[in-house]
Amino acid sequence: MNTLQLVWKNISQQWASTVLSILLTAFGVAILTSLYITSDSFEKQMDNNSKQVDLVVGAKGSPLQLILSTLYHVDNPTGNIKLSEALSLQENPFIELAVPISLGDNFKGHRIIGTDTSFMGLYDLEIAAGELWGTGFEVVIGSETARKNGLQLGDHIHGAHGLSEGAHVHEDHPFTIVGILEPSGTVVDNLLLTNLESVWDIHGIHHDDDHDHGHDHDHPHDMGQLHEHESTDQHVHLHGDHPENHDSVTDQEQVEELVAERPVADVFIKNIADDIVRDTSLEITALLVTFSSPAAIGTIPRLINQSTNMQAASPALETARLFSLMGVGIDSLEILAYIIMIIAGLSVFISLYNALKDRKYDLAIMRTLGASKFKLFTMLIVEGLVITLIGGFIGLLLGHIGVYLIGQQTSQSTAILPAFKFYGKEWLILLIACLIGMVSALIPAIKAYRTSISTILGNK
């Protein structure tokens, strides 16, 4: 009978203590595995979602809330901002690109984002099938949105009011799916993209594609949701910090002239000229800004926060703040997991040590039949290793199942948790568990090594 057969026979004779040791090891490994997968996934997703966005400009309120709602889509916006005031920032030479977004609706938990075509370049998005939206109520959907809901090109869908499931459905305004995006590894995979006009239209906010303004609207601010609002005959101003102090762009020729003078802003201003109504009554949720120079980091946020009715939030600073807040909880859970694994090691030690008292005679007989001291030592070490190895593999499985269940409970608009992807660090977690088991078996193994055949058989 080889060593493994002897080890399994010994384990099977003490199921109660063995199962307890396996379960404790499994729980510790499961906690460490789930923590590692979720924290690693969130960190990568946050980097991917904000790597090309240097600043988010939105309504005043919590900067962290603004970042979470507009970049990661896991919170409600802080409010709305005037489109005209947002566009005036584009004239600053430190700003290379400014992408408007409007939130207000969702489709089965997936947020519908009103924006312009520059959003595609901001996230390096590619069309897998179909094309970009061309007219109102055409939508391009993320790869995960399509997969989870079985959507295809040409399908008609209805958005629901608000940013969570179960709200009032806009039955009178169906969207037509005209494009499906390639997987990008960002939160966009779970979103739906359309033009700004569609978001305004679905909420009854009037705009005129011919740039003729003279309509009345209602306008309560309500956590970034778009509602009807009132306005007078005004135009969007594209110069300076305050729209009311500068000339208005009143026709297409002036816009084209401005584009020619400002090549840095070509993409954004051209999109605005073609797709967005220049009316100070119109609002958006936020502006995603890319700087043209590192010098903007210290000047643009201060300029916006002090000189406008908007606030500027840095994704880098707010993400670091978020991780610092999360870090305390993650570190505490990691400590708890290691404590559980150490307790599992103590359980293995107590189990083997107590079993050794009952197996002294068997060990002595094995010695008389030719088993060496080293074989007895190895047998006890392997026994501790096998117990924790079984617990470790069960823990890895439980950890991945736990991550999957967590992923099922999160919002459809949030990043995907790769529940069944195996990470290299998991081998390290398994190795730590095995080392704890081997160390726990060390004292009983030394005691078995020092077994005296004559003493044990004499006392028998």
C-alpha positions as a Markdown table, in Angstrom:
| # | Residue | x | y | z |
|---|---|---|---|---|
| 1 | Met | 0.0 | 0.0 | 0.0 |
| 2 | Asn | 1.5 | 3.3 | -1.1 |
| 3 | Thr | 1.6 | 6.6 | 0.9 |
| 4 | Leu | -1.5 | 8.1 | -0.8 |
| 5 | Gln | -3.6 | 5.0 | -0.1 |
| 6 | Leu | -2.5 | 5.1 | 3.6 |
| 7 | Val | -3.3 | 8.8 | 3.8 |
| 8 | Trp | -6.8 | 8.4 | 2.3 |
| 9 | Lys | -7.5 | 5.4 | 4.7 |
| 10 | Asn | -6.5 | 7.5 | 7.7 |
| 11 | Ile | -8.6 | 10.5 | 6.5 |
| 12 | Ser | -11.6 | 8.3 | 5.9 |
| 13 | Gln | -11.4 | 7.0 | 9.5 |
| 14 | Gln | -11.9 | 10.5 | 11.0 |
| 15 | Trp | -14.5 | 12.2 | 8.7 |
| 16 | Ala | -15.9 | 14.7 | 11.3 |
| 17 | Ser | -12.6 | 16.5 | 12.0 |
| 18 | Thr | -11.5 | 16.2 | 8.4 |
| 19 | Val | -14.7 | 17.7 | 7.0 |
| 20 | Leu | -14.4 | 20.6 | 9.5 |
| 21 | Ser | -10.8 | 21.3 | 8.4 |
| 22 | Ile | -11.8 | 21.1 | 4.7 |
| 23 | Leu | -14.7 | 23.5 | 5.2 |
| 24 | Leu | -12.6 | 26.1 | 7.1 |
| 25 | Thr | -9.9 | 26.0 | 4.5 |
| 26 | Ala | -12.6 | 26.3 | 1.7 |
| 27 | Phe | -14.2 | 29.4 | 3.3 |
| 28 | Gly | -10.9 | 31.2 | 3.7 |
| 29 | Val | -9.8 | 30.4 | 0.1 |
| 30 | Ala | -13.3 | 31.4 | -1.2 |
| 31 | Ile | -13.2 | 34.8 | 0.5 |
| 32 | Leu | -9.7 | 35.5 | -0.8 |
| 33 | Thr | -10.6 | 34.4 | -4.3 |
| 34 | Ser | -13.8 | 36.4 | -4.6 |
| 35 | Leu | -12.0 | 39.5 | -3.2 |
| 36 | Tyr | -9.2 | 39.2 | -5.6 |
| 37 | Ile | -11.4 | 38.7 | -8.7 |
| 38 | Thr | -13.8 | 41.6 | -7.8 |
| 39 | Ser | -11.1 | 44.1 | -6.9 |
| 40 | Asp | -9.0 | 43.2 | -9.9 |
| 41 | Ser | -12.0 | 43.4 | -12.2 |
| 42 | Phe | -13.2 | 46.7 | -10.8 |
| 43 | Glu | -9.7 | 48.3 | -11.0 |
| 44 | Lys | -9.3 | 47.3 | -14.6 |
| 45 | Gln | -12.8 | 48.4 | -15.5 |
| 46 | Met | -12.3 | 51.8 | -13.9 |
| 47 | Asp | -9.0 | 52.3 | -15.7 |
| 48 | Asn | -10.6 | 51.3 | -19.0 |
| 49 | Asn | -13.7 | 53.5 | -18.5 |
| 50 | Ser | -11.7 | 56.6 | -17.6 |
| 51 | Lys | -8.3 | 56.3 | -19.3 |
| 52 | Gln | -9.2 | 58.9 | -22.0 |
| 53 | Val | -11.4 | 61.1 | -19.9 |
| 54 | Asp | -9.4 | 63.8 | -18.0 |
| 55 | Leu | -12.3 | 65.6 | -16.5 |
| 56 | Val | -16.1 | 65.3 | -16.1 |
| 57 | Val | -18.1 | 68.5 | -16.0 |
| 58 | Gly | -21.6 | 68.3 | -14.5 |
| 59 | Ala | -24.0 | 69.9 | -12.1 |
| 60 | Lys | -22.7 | 70.9 | -8.7 |
| 61 | Gly | -22.8 | 68.3 | -6.0 |
| 62 | Ser | -20.7 | 65.3 | -5.0 |
| 63 | Pro | -17.7 | 64.9 | -7.4 |
| 64 | Leu | -17.6 | 61.2 | -6.7 |
| 65 | Gln | -21.3 | 60.8 | -7.5 |
| 66 | Leu | -20.7 | 62.7 | -10.7 |
| 67 | Ile | -17.9 | 60.3 | -11.7 |
| 68 | Leu | -19.8 | 57.2 | -10.7 |
| 69 | Ser | -22.9 | 58.2 | -12.7 |
| 70 | Thr | -21.3 | 59.4 | -15.9 |
| 71 | Leu | -18.3 | 57.1 | -16.3 |
| 72 | Tyr | -19.3 | 54.0 | -14.5 |
| 73 | His | -23.1 | 54.3 | -14.6 |
| 74 | Val | -23.7 | 53.0 | -11.1 |
| 75 | Asp | -25.3 | 56.1 | -9.5 |
| 76 | Asn | -27.7 | 58.9 | -10.2 |
| 77 | Pro | -26.4 | 62.1 | -11.7 |
| 78 | Thr | -26.0 | 65.2 | -9.7 |
| 79 | Gly | -28.3 | 67.1 | -12.0 |
| 80 | Asn | -28.3 | 68.8 | -15.4 |
| 81 | Ile | -26.2 | 71.6 | -16.9 |
| 82 | Lys | -27.0 | 74.1 | -19.6 |
| 83 | Leu | -25.8 | 72.9 | -23.0 |
| 84 | Ser | -24.8 | 76.4 | -24.0 |
| 85 | Glu | -22.6 | 76.9 | -20.8 |
| 86 | Ala | -21.0 | 73.5 | -21.4 |
| 87 | Leu | -20.2 | 74.3 | -25.0 |
| 88 | Ser | -18.6 | 77.6 | -24.0 |
| 89 | Leu | -15.8 | 75.6 | -22.4 |
| 90 | Gln | -14.8 | 74.2 | -25.7 |
| 91 | Glu | -13.2 | 77.5 | -26.7 |
| 92 | Asn | -10.5 | 77.1 | -24.0 |
| 93 | Pro | -7.2 | 76.1 | -25.8 |
| 94 | Phe | -6.5 | 73.6 | -23.0 |
| 95 | Ile | -9.5 | 71.5 | -24.0 |
| 96 | Glu | -9.0 | 69.1 | -26.9 |
| 97 | Leu | -12.3 | 67.3 | -26.9 |
| 98 | Ala | -15.6 | 67.6 | -25.0 |
| 99 | Val | -18.2 | 64.9 | -25.4 |
| 100 | Pro | -21.8 | 65.7 | -24.2 |
| 101 | Ile | -23.9 | 62.9 | -22.6 |
| 102 | Ser | -27.5 | 62.9 | -21.4 |
| 103 | Leu | -29.0 | 60.3 | -19.1 |
| 104 | Gly | -32.6 | 59.8 | -18.4 |
| 105 | Asp | -33.8 | 56.3 | -19.5 |
| 106 | Asn | -32.9 | 52.7 | -19.4 |
| 107 | Phe | -33.8 | 49.5 | -21.2 |
| 108 | Lys | -34.2 | 46.5 | -18.8 |
| 109 | Gly | -31.5 | 48.1 | -16.5 |
| 110 | His | -29.2 | 49.0 | -19.4 |
| 111 | Arg | -28.8 | 52.8 | -19.5 |
| 112 | Ile | -29.6 | 54.7 | -22.7 |
| 113 | Ile | -27.0 | 57.4 | -23.3 |
| 114 | Gly | -27.7 | 60.4 | -25.5 |
| 115 | Thr | -24.4 | 61.7 | -27.1 |
| 116 | Asp | -22.8 | 62.5 | -30.4 |
| 117 | Thr | -20.5 | 60.6 | -32.6 |
| 118 | Ser | -17.3 | 61.8 | -30.8 |
| 119 | Phe | -18.2 | 59.4 | -28.0 |
| 120 | Met | -17.1 | 56.5 | -30.3 |
| 121 | Gly | -13.6 | 57.9 | -30.5 |
| 122 | Leu | -13.4 | 58.6 | -26.8 |
| 123 | Tyr | -13.7 | 54.9 | -26.0 |
| 124 | Asp | -12.2 | 53.5 | -29.3 |
| 125 | Leu | -15.4 | 51.8 | -30.1 |
| 126 | Glu | -15.9 | 49.7 | -33.3 |
| 127 | Ile | -19.1 | 48.7 | -35.0 |
| 128 | Ala | -19.4 | 44.9 | -35.2 |
| 129 | Ala | -22.7 | 44.9 | -37.2 |
| 130 | Gly | -24.8 | 47.6 | -38.7 |
| 131 | Glu | -24.0 | 51.3 | -38.6 |
| 132 | Leu | -24.1 | 54.4 | -36.4 |
| 133 | Trp | -27.3 | 56.1 | -35.6 |
| 134 | Gly | -28.4 | 58.6 | -38.4 |
| 135 | Thr | -31.8 | 59.9 | -37.4 |
| 136 | Gly | -33.8 | 60.2 | -34.2 |
| 137 | Phe | -34.7 | 57.0 | -32.2 |
| 138 | Glu | -32.0 | 55.0 | -33.8 |
| 139 | Val | -29.8 | 53.2 | -31.3 |
| 140 | Val | -26.4 | 51.4 | -31.2 |
| 141 | Ile | -26.1 | 48.8 | -28.5 |
| 142 | Gly | -23.2 | 47.3 | -26.6 |
| 143 | Ser | -22.2 | 43.7 | -27.1 |
| 144 | Glu | -23.4 | 42.6 | -23.7 |
| 145 | Thr | -26.7 | 44.4 | -24.0 |
| 146 | Ala | -27.3 | 42.5 | -27.2 |
| 147 | Arg | -26.2 | 39.1 | -25.8 |
| 148 | Lys | -28.1 | 39.3 | -22.5 |
| 149 | Asn | -31.4 | 40.4 | -24.2 |
| 150 | Gly | -31.1 | 38.5 | -27.5 |
| 151 | Leu | -31.3 | 41.7 | -29.5 |
| 152 | Gln | -30.5 | 41.9 | -33.3 |
| 153 | Leu | -30.3 | 44.6 | -35.9 |
| 154 | Gly | -33.7 | 45.9 | -36.8 |
| 155 | Asp | -35.3 | 45.1 | -33.5 |
| 156 | His | -37.5 | 47.7 | -31.9 |
| 157 | Ile | -37.2 | 48.4 | -28.1 |
| 158 | His | -38.8 | 50.8 | -25.7 |
| 159 | Gly | -36.9 | 52.7 | -23.0 |
| 160 | Ala | -38.2 | 53.1 | -19.5 |
| 161 | His | -38.1 | 56.4 | -17.6 |
| 162 | Gly | -35.3 | 56.7 | -15.0 |
| 163 | Leu | -32.1 | 54.8 | -14.5 |
| 164 | Ser | -33.5 | 51.6 | -12.9 |
| 165 | Glu | -35.8 | 48.8 | -14.0 |
| 166 | Gly | -39.5 | 48.8 | -13.4 |
| 167 | Ala | -40.2 | 52.4 | -14.3 |
| 168 | His | -42.7 | 53.8 | -16.7 |
| 169 | Val | -42.1 | 52.6 | -20.3 |
| 170 | His | -42.2 | 55.1 | -23.2 |
| 171 | Glu | -44.5 | 53.0 | -25.4 |
| 172 | Asp | -45.0 | 55.9 | -27.9 |
| 173 | His | -41.3 | 56.2 | -28.7 |
| 174 | Pro | -39.7 | 52.9 | -29.8 |
| 175 | Phe | -36.0 | 52.8 | -30.7 |
| 176 | Thr | -34.7 | 50.9 | -33.7 |
| 177 | Ile | -31.4 | 49.0 | -33.3 |
| 178 | Val | -29.2 | 50.0 | -36.2 |
| 179 | Gly | -25.8 | 48.9 | -34.9 |
| 180 | Ile | -24.1 | 46.5 | -32.4 |
| 181 | Leu | -20.7 | 47.4 | -31.0 |
| 182 | Glu | -17.6 | 45.2 | -30.8 |
| 183 | Pro | -16.8 | 44.1 | -27.2 |
| 184 | Ser | -14.6 | 46.9 | -25.7 |
| 185 | Gly | -14.0 | 45.7 | -22.2 |
| 186 | Thr | -15.6 | 48.8 | -20.8 |
| 187 | Val | -19.0 | 49.7 | -19.3 |
| 188 | Val | -20.1 | 50.7 | -22.8 |
| 189 | Asp | -20.6 | 47.0 | -23.5 |
| 190 | Asn | -23.7 | 47.3 | -21.3 |
| 191 | Leu | -25.1 | 50.5 | -22.6 |
| 192 | Leu | -27.3 | 51.8 | -25.5 |
| 193 | Leu | -26.1 | 54.9 | -27.5 |
| 194 | Thr | -28.3 | 57.3 | -29.4 |
| 195 | Asn | -28.3 | 61.0 | -30.3 |
| 196 | Leu | -29.1 | 63.8 | -28.0 |
| 197 | Glu | -32.2 | 64.8 | -29.9 |
| 198 | Ser | -33.8 | 61.4 | -29.2 |
| 199 | Val | -33.3 | 61.8 | -25.4 |
| 200 | Trp | -34.9 | 65.3 | -25.6 |
| 201 | Asp | -37.8 | 64.1 | -27.8 |
| 202 | Ile | -38.7 | 61.2 | -25.6 |
| 203 | His | -39.1 | 63.6 | -22.7 |
| 204 | Gly | -41.1 | 66.2 | -24.6 |
| 205 | Ile | -38.2 | 68.7 | -24.7 |
| 206 | His | -38.6 | 70.7 | -27.9 |
| 207 | His | -35.7 | 71.5 | -30.2 |
| 208 | Asp | -35.5 | 72.7 | -33.7 |
| 209 | Asp | -33.0 | 71.0 | -36.1 |
| 210 | Asp | -33.2 | 74.1 | -38.2 |
| 211 | His | -31.9 | 76.1 | -35.3 |
| 212 | Asp | -35.0 | 78.2 | -34.9 |
| 213 | His | -35.8 | 78.8 | -31.3 |
| 214 | Gly | -39.0 | 80.2 | -29.8 |
| 215 | His | -40.6 | 77.5 | -27.7 |
| 216 | Asp | -41.6 | 77.2 | -24.1 |
| 217 | His | -40.5 | 74.3 | -21.9 |
| 218 | Asp | -40.6 | 73.4 | -18.2 |
| 219 | His | -37.4 | 72.6 | -16.4 |
| 220 | Pro | -37.1 | 71.1 | -12.8 |
| 221 | His | -33.8 | 69.7 | -11.9 |
| 222 | Asp | -34.2 | 66.2 | -10.6 |
| 223 | Met | -31.1 | 64.0 | -10.2 |
| 224 | Gly | -30.1 | 64.3 | -13.7 |
| 225 | Gln | -33.4 | 63.1 | -15.2 |
| 226 | Leu | -34.6 | 65.1 | -18.2 |
| 227 | His | -38.0 | 66.8 | -17.9 |
| 228 | Glu | -39.8 | 69.5 | -19.8 |
| 229 | His | -38.7 | 73.0 | -19.1 |
| 230 | Glu | -39.3 | 76.7 | -20.1 |
| 231 | Ser | -37.1 | 78.9 | -22.1 |
| 232 | Thr | -37.1 | 82.1 | -24.2 |
| 233 | Asp | -35.5 | 82.9 | -27.6 |
| 234 | Gln | -31.8 | 82.3 | -27.0 |
| 235 | His | -28.8 | 80.8 | -28.7 |
| 236 | Val | -25.9 | 78.7 | -27.6 |
| 237 | His | -22.7 | 80.8 | -27.1 |
| 238 | Leu | -19.4 | 79.3 | -27.9 |
| 239 | His | -17.0 | 81.9 | -26.6 |
| 240 | Gly | -15.6 | 82.5 | -23.1 |
| 241 | Asp | -16.7 | 81.3 | -19.7 |
| 242 | His | -20.1 | 82.9 | -19.5 |
| 243 | Pro | -22.5 | 82.6 | -22.5 |
| 244 | Glu | -24.3 | 85.8 | -21.8 |
| 245 | Asn | -21.2 | 87.9 | -22.4 |
| 246 | His | -20.4 | 86.9 | -25.9 |
| 247 | Asp | -21.8 | 86.7 | -29.4 |
| 248 | Ser | -24.1 | 83.9 | -30.5 |
| 249 | Val | -23.6 | 81.5 | -33.4 |
| 250 | Thr | -26.7 | 82.1 | -35.4 |
| 251 | Asp | -26.2 | 80.2 | -38.6 |
| 252 | Gln | -24.3 | 77.3 | -40.3 |
| 253 | Glu | -21.7 | 79.6 | -42.0 |
| 254 | Gln | -20.5 | 81.0 | -38.7 |
| 255 | Val | -20.1 | 77.5 | -37.2 |
| 256 | Glu | -18.1 | 76.4 | -40.3 |
| 257 | Glu | -15.9 | 79.5 | -39.9 |
| 258 | Leu | -15.4 | 78.8 | -36.3 |
| 259 | Val | -14.5 | 75.2 | -37.1 |
| 260 | Ala | -11.9 | 76.4 | -39.6 |
| 261 | Glu | -10.3 | 78.7 | -36.9 |
| 262 | Arg | -10.3 | 76.0 | -34.2 |
| 263 | Pro | -9.0 | 72.7 | -35.6 |
| 264 | Val | -8.6 | 71.3 | -32.1 |
| 265 | Ala | -12.3 | 71.5 | -31.6 |
| 266 | Asp | -13.3 | 70.3 | -35.2 |
| 267 | Val | -14.9 | 67.0 | -34.1 |
| 268 | Phe | -17.0 | 68.4 | -31.3 |
| 269 | Ile | -18.1 | 71.7 | -32.9 |
| 270 | Lys | -19.0 | 70.0 | -36.2 |
| 271 | Asn | -21.1 | 67.4 | -34.3 |
| 272 | Ile | -22.8 | 70.2 | -32.4 |
| 273 | Ala | -23.4 | 72.1 | -35.7 |
| 274 | Asp | -24.9 | 69.0 | -37.4 |
| 275 | Asp | -26.7 | 67.2 | -34.5 |
| 276 | Ile | -27.4 | 69.4 | -31.5 |
| 277 | Val | -29.7 | 72.3 | -31.2 |
| 278 | Arg | -28.0 | 75.5 | -30.0 |
| 279 | Asp | -30.5 | 76.7 | -27.5 |
| 280 | Thr | -29.7 | 77.8 | -23.9 |
| 281 | Ser | -33.0 | 76.1 | -22.8 |
| 282 | Leu | -31.5 | 72.7 | -23.7 |
| 283 | Glu | -29.6 | 70.7 | -21.1 |
| 284 | Ile | -27.3 | 67.7 | -20.9 |
| 285 | Thr | -26.2 | 65.6 | -17.9 |
| 286 | Ala | -22.4 | 66.0 | -18.3 |
| 287 | Leu | -19.5 | 66.8 | -20.5 |
| 288 | Leu | -16.6 | 64.3 | -20.8 |
| 289 | Val | -13.4 | 66.3 | -21.4 |
| 290 | Thr | -10.0 | 65.4 | -22.8 |
| 291 | Phe | -7.2 | 67.9 | -22.2 |
| 292 | Ser | -4.8 | 69.1 | -24.9 |
| 293 | Ser | -2.0 | 69.8 | -22.5 |
| 294 | Pro | -1.0 | 68.5 | -19.0 |
| 295 | Ala | -1.0 | 72.2 | -17.9 |
| 296 | Ala | -4.8 | 72.0 | -18.0 |
| 297 | Ile | -4.9 | 69.8 | -14.9 |
| 298 | Gly | -4.2 | 72.6 | -12.5 |
| 299 | Thr | -6.2 | 75.4 | -14.3 |
| 300 | Ile | -9.4 | 74.1 | -16.0 |
| 301 | Pro | -11.0 | 72.4 | -12.9 |
| 302 | Arg | -10.4 | 75.6 | -10.8 |
| 303 | Leu | -11.8 | 77.8 | -13.6 |
| 304 | Ile | -14.9 | 75.7 | -13.9 |
| 305 | Asn | -15.6 | 75.3 | -10.2 |
| 306 | Gln | -15.0 | 79.0 | -9.4 |
| 307 | Ser | -16.4 | 80.8 | -12.5 |
| 308 | Thr | -19.4 | 78.7 | -13.6 |
| 309 | Asn | -22.5 | 77.1 | -12.2 |
| 310 | Met | -21.0 | 73.7 | -13.0 |
| 311 | Gln | -18.5 | 71.5 | -11.2 |
| 312 | Ala | -15.4 | 69.7 | -12.5 |
| 313 | Ala | -14.5 | 66.3 | -11.2 |
| 314 | Ser | -11.2 | 64.4 | -11.9 |
| 315 | Pro | -11.7 | 60.7 | -12.6 |
| 316 | Ala | -8.2 | 60.0 | -11.4 |
| 317 | Leu | -8.6 | 61.7 | -8.1 |
| 318 | Glu | -12.1 | 60.4 | -7.4 |
| 319 | Thr | -11.2 | 56.9 | -8.4 |
| 320 | Ala | -8.2 | 57.0 | -6.0 |
| 321 | Arg | -10.6 | 58.3 | -3.3 |
| 322 | Leu | -13.0 | 55.5 | -4.0 |
| 323 | Phe | -10.3 | 52.8 | -3.8 |
| 324 | Ser | -9.1 | 54.3 | -0.5 |
| 325 | Leu | -12.6 | 54.0 | 0.9 |
| 326 | Met | -12.9 | 50.5 | -0.4 |
| 327 | Gly | -9.5 | 49.5 | 0.7 |
| 328 | Val | -10.3 | 49.5 | 4.4 |
| 329 | Gly | -13.1 | 47.0 | 3.8 |
| 330 | Ile | -11.1 | 44.8 | 1.5 |
| 331 | Asp | -8.2 | 44.7 | 3.8 |
| 332 | Ser | -10.4 | 43.7 | 6.7 |
| 333 | Leu | -12.0 | 40.9 | 4.7 |
| 334 | Glu | -8.6 | 39.7 | 3.6 |
| 335 | Ile | -7.4 | 39.6 | 7.3 |
| 336 | Leu | -10.6 | 37.7 | 8.2 |
| 337 | Ala | -10.0 | 35.1 | 5.4 |
| 338 | Tyr | -6.4 | 34.5 | 6.5 |
| 339 | Ile | -7.6 | 34.1 | 10.1 |
| 340 | Ile | -10.1 | 31.5 | 9.0 |
| 341 | Met | -7.4 | 29.7 | 7.1 |
| 342 | Ile | -5.1 | 29.7 | 10.2 |
| 343 | Ile | -8.0 | 28.3 | 12.2 |
| 344 | Ala | -8.3 | 25.6 | 9.5 |
| 345 | Gly | -4.6 | 24.9 | 10.0 |
| 346 | Leu | -5.1 | 24.6 | 13.8 |
| 347 | Ser | -8.0 | 22.2 | 13.1 |
| 348 | Val | -5.7 | 20.0 | 10.9 |
| 349 | Phe | -3.1 | 20.1 | 13.7 |
| 350 | Ile | -5.5 | 19.1 | 16.4 |
| 351 | Ser | -7.0 | 16.4 | 14.2 |
| 352 | Leu | -3.7 | 14.8 | 13.3 |
| 353 | Tyr | -2.2 | 15.2 | 16.8 |
| 354 | Asn | -5.2 | 13.4 | 18.4 |
| 355 | Ala | -5.3 | 10.8 | 15.7 |
| 356 | Leu | -1.7 | 10.1 | 16.3 |
| 357 | Lys | -2.4 | 8.9 | 19.8 |
| 358 | Asp | -4.8 | 6.3 | 18.5 |
| 359 | Arg | -2.5 | 5.3 | 15.7 |
| 360 | Lys | 0.7 | 4.8 | 17.6 |
| 361 | Tyr | 0.4 | 1.0 | 17.6 |
| 362 | Asp | -0.3 | 1.0 | 13.9 |
| 363 | Leu | 2.8 | 3.2 | 13.2 |
| 364 | Ala | 4.9 | 0.8 | 15.3 |
| 365 | Ile | 3.6 | -2.2 | 13.3 |
| 366 | Met | 4.5 | -0.3 | 10.1 |
| 367 | Arg | 8.0 | 0.2 | 11.4 |
| 368 | Thr | 8.4 | -3.5 | 12.1 |
| 369 | Leu | 7.2 | -4.3 | 8.6 |
| 370 | Gly | 9.9 | -2.2 | 7.1 |
| 371 | Ala | 8.5 | 1.3 | 6.9 |
| 372 | Ser | 11.2 | 3.9 | 7.6 |
| 373 | Lys | 10.9 | 6.9 | 9.9 |
| 374 | Phe | 10.9 | 9.2 | 6.9 |
| 375 | Lys | 8.0 | 7.3 | 5.4 |
| 376 | Leu | 5.9 | 7.9 | 8.6 |
| 377 | Phe | 7.0 | 11.6 | 8.6 |
| 378 | Thr | 6.0 | 12.0 | 4.9 |
| 379 | Met | 2.7 | 10.2 | 5.5 |
| 380 | Leu | 1.6 | 12.8 | 8.1 |
| 381 | Ile | 2.8 | 15.7 | 6.1 |
| 382 | Val | 0.9 | 14.5 | 3.0 |
| 383 | Glu | -2.2 | 13.9 | 5.1 |
| 384 | Gly | -2.2 | 17.6 | 6.1 |
| 385 | Leu | -1.5 | 18.6 | 2.6 |
| 386 | Val | -4.3 | 16.5 | 1.1 |
| 387 | Ile | -6.9 | 17.9 | 3.6 |
| 388 | Thr | -6.0 | 21.6 | 2.8 |
| 389 | Leu | -5.6 | 20.9 | -0.9 |
| 390 | Ile | -9.2 | 19.5 | -1.1 |
| 391 | Gly | -10.4 | 22.5 | 0.9 |
| 392 | Gly | -8.5 | 24.8 | -1.4 |
| 393 | Phe | -10.0 | 23.5 | -4.6 |
| 394 | Ile | -13.5 | 23.6 | -3.0 |
| 395 | Gly | -12.8 | 27.2 | -1.9 |
| 396 | Leu | -11.7 | 28.2 | -5.4 |
| 397 | Leu | -15.0 | 26.8 | -6.8 |
| 398 | Leu | -17.0 | 28.6 | -4.1 |
| 399 | Gly | -15.2 | 31.8 | -4.7 |
| 400 | His | -16.0 | 31.8 | -8.4 |
| 401 | Ile | -19.6 | 30.9 | -7.8 |
| 402 | Gly | -19.8 | 33.7 | -5.3 |
| 403 | Val | -18.5 | 36.2 | -7.8 |
| 404 | Tyr | -21.1 | 35.0 | -10.3 |
| 405 | Leu | -23.9 | 35.5 | -7.9 |
| 406 | Ile | -22.6 | 39.0 | -7.0 |
| 407 | Gly | -22.5 | 39.7 | -10.8 |
| 408 | Gln | -26.1 | 38.7 | -11.1 |
| 409 | Gln | -27.2 | 41.1 | -8.4 |
| 410 | Thr | -25.4 | 44.2 | -9.9 |
| 411 | Ser | -26.9 | 46.7 | -12.3 |
| 412 | Gln | -27.1 | 45.8 | -16.0 |
| 413 | Ser | -25.1 | 48.9 | -16.7 |
| 414 | Thr | -22.2 | 48.0 | -14.6 |
| 415 | Ala | -19.0 | 46.2 | -15.7 |
| 416 | Ile | -19.0 | 42.5 | -16.1 |
| 417 | Leu | -17.4 | 40.3 | -13.4 |
| 418 | Pro | -15.4 | 37.5 | -15.1 |
| 419 | Ala | -16.7 | 34.9 | -12.7 |
| 420 | Phe | -15.3 | 31.9 | -14.5 |
| 421 | Lys | -12.0 | 33.2 | -15.6 |
| 422 | Phe | -9.0 | 31.7 | -13.8 |
| 423 | Tyr | -6.3 | 34.1 | -12.5 |
| 424 | Gly | -2.7 | 33.2 | -11.9 |
| 425 | Lys | -2.8 | 34.6 | -8.4 |
| 426 | Glu | -5.3 | 31.9 | -7.5 |
| 427 | Trp | -2.5 | 29.4 | -7.6 |
| 428 | Leu | -0.8 | 31.5 | -5.0 |
| 429 | Ile | -3.9 | 31.4 | -2.7 |
| 430 | Leu | -4.0 | 27.6 | -3.2 |
| 431 | Leu | -0.3 | 27.3 | -2.4 |
| 432 | Ile | -0.7 | 29.3 | 0.8 |
| 433 | Ala | -3.6 | 27.0 | 1.9 |
| 434 | Cys | -1.4 | 24.0 | 1.2 |
| 435 | Leu | 1.6 | 25.4 | 3.1 |
| 436 | Ile | -0.7 | 26.1 | 6.1 |
| 437 | Gly | -1.8 | 22.4 | 6.0 |
| 438 | Met | 1.8 | 21.2 | 5.8 |
| 439 | Val | 3.0 | 23.4 | 8.6 |
| 440 | Ser | 0.0 | 22.2 | 10.8 |
| 441 | Ala | 1.0 | 18.6 | 10.2 |
| 442 | Leu | 4.7 | 19.2 | 11.0 |
| 443 | Ile | 4.6 | 18.6 | 14.8 |
| 444 | Pro | 2.5 | 15.4 | 14.5 |
| 445 | Ala | 4.9 | 14.3 | 11.7 |
| 446 | Ile | 7.9 | 14.9 | 13.9 |
| 447 | Lys | 6.3 | 12.9 | 16.7 |
| 448 | Ala | 5.6 | 10.0 | 14.3 |
| 449 | Tyr | 9.2 | 10.2 | 13.1 |
| 450 | Arg | 10.4 | 9.7 | 16.7 |
| 451 | Thr | 8.1 | 6.8 | 17.3 |
| 452 | Ser | 9.9 | 4.1 | 19.4 |
| 453 | Ile | 8.9 | 0.6 | 18.3 |
| 454 | Ser | 10.1 | -1.1 | 21.5 |
| 455 | Thr | 8.4 | 1.4 | 23.9 |
| 456 | Ile | 5.0 | 1.3 | 22.1 |
| 457 | Leu | 4.9 | -2.5 | 21.7 |
| 458 | Gly | 6.1 | -2.9 | 25.2 |
| 459 | Asn | 3.3 | -0.8 | 26.6 |
| 460 | Lys | 0.8 | -2.6 | 24.5 |
